[in-house]
Amino acid sequence: MSPVKSLARTRRELAEFVRQRRERVTPAEVGLPSGPRRRTPGLRREEVAALAGVGITWYTWFEQGRDINVSETFLLNLSRVLKLDDEDCCHLFLLAQQRPPAYEARQATAVSPLTQAVLDQLAPCPAYVMNLRWDLVAWNPSADRWFGLNDRAATERNLLRLVFRDAGLRERMPDWEREARKLLANFRCDLAVAPEDPTMLAFVDDMRRLSEPFRHWWDEPDRHGYQRGISRLTGDDGRVRSLRHEMLIVDEHHHLRMLVYFDDDTRNGVGGTDSRRAIEG
């Protein structure tokens, strides 16, 4: 068993982390002149203090790892000044307050080319990537054949919108009510990650206004189980397919997840001939 990290050690790590990140940021990146006689790499302490809205003495104590209380607002301001990404911002909070920052639902609207390549390679298995709000931000051709995503407006490419608002998809889901309830219950869990995020709350308000079943079931206790994907769907050939889906994490900090669908009637593995025929058909 590893020894418990001491508070003094944590403060030393915090001091070293902040100093290193300060030295990586150039004056030009924060709108300051470089000047001809800068001996300090990156930003000076007084520059960081001014940009973060605190006094130089207090900031110096903070960077030295002294025992002082810091607010979430200061840490977020410091993260902005030091150009920290989500991972580094989380690390800063863990060192300074022994907790991650309150999550803001940063709703990514695209994926990297490599992630898109993975989606395309998964065909004929339908696969898509969705964010915390369940917007479908990337998909492969097989998923497009299922949901017609390429022809939809960006605001309509949302799994809950499709399930609750698209009459065509509803007709293709033989167990629509049971599945819609389970999907909604699972979305509640995601909302708990960012319960005060305005984009999430606005989406819920919009869906409550647009869909009576959504509004009615949203106010009911969760008694129907949970699921992230669709379990049964009627294909273009009129055959009802029983489906399984696997979820993969694409981007932990932006809550991007990939769902890949497999035909549940097939036992030959992902790449089997029967699996290709069943999913594509």
C-alpha positions as CSV (number, residue, x, y, z in Angstrom):
1,M,0.0,0.0,0.0
2,S,1.4,3.4,-1.0
3,P,1.7,6.0,1.8
4,V,-0.9,8.7,2.1
5,K,0.3,11.9,0.4
6,S,1.0,14.5,3.0
7,L,-0.5,18.0,2.8
8,A,3.0,19.5,2.6
9,R,3.9,17.3,-0.4
10,T,0.6,18.3,-2.1
11,R,1.4,22.0,-1.7
12,R,4.9,21.4,-3.1
13,E,3.4,19.7,-6.1
14,L,0.9,22.5,-6.5
15,A,3.7,25.2,-6.4
16,E,5.7,23.3,-9.0
17,F,2.7,22.7,-11.2
18,V,1.6,26.3,-11.3
19,R,5.2,27.6,-11.8
20,Q,5.8,25.3,-14.7
21,R,2.5,26.2,-16.4
22,R,3.2,30.0,-15.8
23,E,6.5,29.7,-17.5
24,R,4.9,28.1,-20.6
25,V,2.6,31.0,-21.4
26,T,4.1,33.8,-23.4
27,P,3.1,37.4,-22.9
28,A,1.7,37.5,-26.4
29,E,-0.8,34.7,-25.6
30,V,-2.5,36.9,-23.0
31,G,-2.2,40.2,-24.9
32,L,0.9,41.6,-23.1
33,P,4.0,43.1,-24.8
34,S,7.1,40.9,-24.7
35,G,9.6,43.6,-24.0
36,P,13.3,43.5,-24.8
37,R,14.6,42.6,-21.3
38,R,12.5,39.8,-20.0
39,R,14.7,37.4,-17.9
40,T,11.7,35.3,-16.7
41,P,10.4,32.6,-19.1
42,G,6.8,32.9,-19.7
43,L,4.7,35.3,-17.5
44,R,5.9,37.1,-14.4
45,R,4.0,36.5,-11.1
46,E,2.7,40.0,-11.0
47,E,1.3,39.6,-14.5
48,V,-0.5,36.4,-13.6
49,A,-1.8,38.0,-10.4
50,A,-3.2,41.0,-12.3
51,L,-4.8,38.9,-15.0
52,A,-6.3,36.6,-12.3
53,G,-7.7,39.5,-10.3
54,V,-5.7,39.0,-7.1
55,G,-2.8,40.8,-5.3
56,I,0.8,40.0,-6.1
57,T,1.6,39.1,-2.5
58,W,-1.3,36.8,-2.1
59,Y,-0.6,35.1,-5.5
60,T,3.1,34.7,-4.5
61,W,2.1,32.9,-1.3
62,F,-0.2,30.7,-3.4
63,E,2.5,29.8,-5.8
64,Q,4.9,29.1,-3.0
65,G,2.4,26.5,-1.6
66,R,1.6,28.4,1.6
67,D,-1.4,27.4,3.6
68,I,-4.0,29.8,2.3
69,N,-7.6,29.3,1.2
70,V,-8.4,29.6,-2.5
71,S,-11.8,30.0,-4.1
72,E,-13.2,28.1,-7.1
73,T,-13.5,31.5,-9.0
74,F,-9.8,32.2,-8.5
75,L,-8.8,28.7,-9.7
76,L,-11.0,29.0,-12.8
77,N,-9.5,32.5,-13.5
78,L,-6.0,31.1,-13.1
79,S,-6.8,28.2,-15.4
80,R,-7.9,30.7,-18.0
81,V,-4.8,32.9,-17.6
82,L,-2.4,29.8,-17.8
83,K,-4.3,28.4,-20.8
84,L,-5.0,25.1,-19.0
85,D,-6.9,22.4,-20.8
86,D,-9.6,20.4,-19.1
87,E,-7.2,17.8,-17.8
88,D,-4.8,20.3,-16.3
89,C,-7.6,22.4,-14.9
90,C,-8.9,19.2,-13.1
91,H,-5.3,18.5,-11.8
92,L,-5.1,22.1,-10.5
93,F,-8.3,21.7,-8.5
94,L,-7.3,18.3,-7.2
95,L,-4.0,19.8,-5.9
96,A,-5.6,23.0,-4.5
97,Q,-8.9,21.7,-3.2
98,Q,-8.7,17.9,-3.3
99,R,-11.7,17.8,-5.7
100,P,-12.3,18.3,-9.4
101,P,-13.9,21.5,-10.6
102,A,-17.7,21.7,-10.9
103,Y,-18.5,20.3,-14.3
104,E,-19.7,22.5,-17.1
105,A,-21.3,20.6,-19.9
106,R,-18.9,21.7,-22.6
107,Q,-20.9,20.4,-25.5
108,A,-18.5,19.3,-28.2
109,T,-20.0,19.4,-31.7
110,A,-17.3,17.4,-33.6
111,V,-14.7,14.7,-33.2
112,S,-11.1,14.3,-34.4
113,P,-10.4,12.9,-37.9
114,L,-9.0,9.8,-36.2
115,T,-12.2,9.2,-34.3
116,Q,-14.2,9.6,-37.5
117,A,-11.9,7.1,-39.1
118,V,-12.6,4.6,-36.3
119,L,-16.4,5.1,-36.8
120,D,-16.0,4.4,-40.5
121,Q,-13.9,1.3,-39.9
122,L,-16.6,-0.1,-37.7
123,A,-19.1,-0.4,-40.6
124,P,-21.3,-2.3,-41.2
125,C,-22.0,-1.9,-37.5
126,P,-23.9,1.3,-37.0
127,A,-22.0,3.6,-34.6
128,Y,-22.2,7.2,-33.5
129,V,-20.6,9.6,-30.9
130,M,-22.8,11.6,-28.6
131,N,-22.1,14.2,-26.0
132,L,-23.6,14.7,-22.6
133,R,-26.7,16.3,-24.0
134,W,-27.1,13.3,-26.3
135,D,-26.4,15.3,-29.4
136,L,-25.1,13.0,-32.2
137,V,-21.9,14.7,-33.2
138,A,-20.4,12.1,-35.5
139,W,-21.6,8.8,-37.1
140,N,-20.7,6.3,-39.8
141,P,-22.7,5.5,-42.9
142,S,-24.5,2.6,-41.3
143,A,-25.9,4.9,-38.5
144,D,-26.9,7.4,-41.2
145,R,-29.0,4.7,-42.9
146,W,-30.7,4.1,-39.6
147,F,-31.4,7.6,-38.6
148,G,-31.0,9.8,-41.7
149,L,-28.6,12.0,-39.9
150,N,-26.9,13.6,-42.9
151,D,-30.2,15.1,-44.0
152,R,-31.2,16.5,-40.6
153,A,-30.5,19.9,-39.1
154,A,-27.9,20.0,-36.4
155,T,-30.5,20.7,-33.7
156,E,-32.4,17.6,-34.7
157,R,-29.4,15.3,-34.4
158,N,-30.1,14.3,-30.8
159,L,-31.0,10.8,-29.7
160,L,-33.8,11.9,-27.4
161,R,-35.2,14.3,-30.0
162,L,-35.3,11.5,-32.5
163,V,-36.9,9.0,-30.2
164,F,-39.5,11.4,-28.8
165,R,-40.1,13.6,-31.9
166,D,-39.5,11.6,-35.0
167,A,-42.7,9.8,-36.0
168,G,-40.9,7.6,-38.5
169,L,-38.4,6.3,-35.9
170,R,-41.2,5.8,-33.4
171,E,-43.0,3.5,-35.8
172,R,-39.8,1.5,-36.3
173,M,-39.4,0.9,-32.5
174,P,-41.8,-1.9,-31.6
175,D,-41.2,-1.3,-27.9
176,W,-41.2,2.4,-28.1
177,E,-42.7,3.4,-24.7
178,R,-40.6,0.9,-22.7
179,E,-37.4,2.0,-24.5
180,A,-38.2,5.7,-24.4
181,R,-38.7,5.5,-20.7
182,K,-35.4,3.7,-20.1
183,L,-33.5,6.2,-22.4
184,L,-35.0,9.1,-20.5
185,A,-34.0,7.5,-17.1
186,N,-30.4,7.2,-18.4
187,F,-30.4,10.8,-19.5
188,R,-31.4,11.8,-16.0
189,C,-28.1,10.2,-14.8
190,D,-26.2,12.3,-17.3
191,L,-28.0,15.5,-16.2
192,A,-26.8,14.7,-12.6
193,V,-23.2,15.3,-13.9
194,A,-24.0,18.9,-14.7
195,P,-27.3,19.6,-12.9
196,E,-27.1,23.4,-13.2
197,D,-25.6,23.7,-16.7
198,P,-27.8,26.1,-18.7
199,T,-27.5,24.1,-22.0
200,M,-28.7,20.9,-20.4
201,L,-31.6,22.7,-18.6
202,A,-32.6,24.5,-21.8
203,F,-32.7,21.2,-23.6
204,V,-34.9,19.6,-20.9
205,D,-37.2,22.6,-21.0
206,D,-37.4,22.5,-24.8
207,M,-38.2,18.8,-24.8
208,R,-40.9,19.2,-22.1
209,R,-42.5,21.8,-24.3
210,L,-42.3,19.8,-27.5
211,S,-43.2,16.3,-26.2
212,E,-46.1,15.4,-23.9
213,P,-44.7,11.9,-23.1
214,F,-41.3,13.4,-22.3
215,R,-43.0,16.0,-20.0
216,H,-45.2,13.4,-18.3
217,W,-42.4,10.8,-17.7
218,W,-39.8,13.4,-16.7
219,D,-41.9,14.1,-13.6
220,E,-42.3,10.5,-12.7
221,P,-39.8,8.5,-10.5
222,D,-37.4,6.3,-12.4
223,R,-38.8,2.8,-12.1
224,H,-38.1,1.4,-15.6
225,G,-34.4,0.7,-15.7
226,Y,-31.7,2.4,-17.8
227,Q,-30.3,2.1,-21.3
228,R,-28.3,4.3,-23.6
229,G,-29.2,2.8,-27.0
230,I,-32.1,1.3,-28.8
231,S,-32.7,-2.4,-28.3
232,R,-35.2,-3.3,-31.1
233,L,-35.6,-1.7,-34.4
234,T,-37.4,-2.5,-37.6
235,G,-35.2,-2.5,-40.7
236,D,-36.0,-1.4,-44.2
237,D,-36.8,-5.0,-45.0
238,G,-39.6,-5.0,-42.4
239,R,-37.7,-7.4,-40.1
240,V,-37.4,-6.5,-36.4
241,R,-33.8,-6.7,-35.2
242,S,-32.8,-7.3,-31.6
243,L,-29.7,-5.2,-30.9
244,R,-26.9,-5.0,-28.4
245,H,-24.8,-1.9,-28.0
246,E,-21.4,-1.2,-26.5
247,M,-20.3,2.2,-25.2
248,L,-16.7,3.4,-25.5
249,I,-15.3,6.6,-24.0
250,V,-14.0,9.0,-26.7
251,D,-13.2,12.0,-24.6
252,E,-13.6,11.8,-20.9
253,H,-13.4,15.5,-20.1
254,H,-16.0,16.4,-22.7
255,H,-18.2,13.3,-22.0
256,L,-18.0,12.1,-25.6
257,R,-19.1,8.5,-25.9
258,M,-19.3,6.1,-28.8
259,L,-22.2,3.7,-29.2
260,V,-21.7,0.7,-31.5
261,Y,-24.6,-1.6,-32.3
262,F,-24.5,-5.3,-32.9
263,D,-27.2,-7.7,-34.0
264,D,-28.2,-9.7,-30.9
265,D,-29.3,-12.7,-33.0
266,T,-25.8,-13.2,-34.2
267,R,-23.2,-15.3,-32.2
268,N,-20.4,-15.1,-34.8
269,G,-18.6,-12.1,-33.5
270,V,-18.3,-8.5,-34.8
271,G,-16.7,-9.4,-38.1
272,G,-18.8,-12.5,-39.0
273,T,-20.6,-12.7,-42.3
274,D,-24.0,-13.2,-40.6
275,S,-23.3,-10.1,-38.5
276,R,-22.6,-8.0,-41.7
277,R,-25.8,-9.2,-43.4
278,A,-28.0,-8.6,-40.3
279,I,-26.7,-5.1,-39.6
280,E,-26.6,-3.8,-43.1
281,G,-29.9,-5.4,-44.2
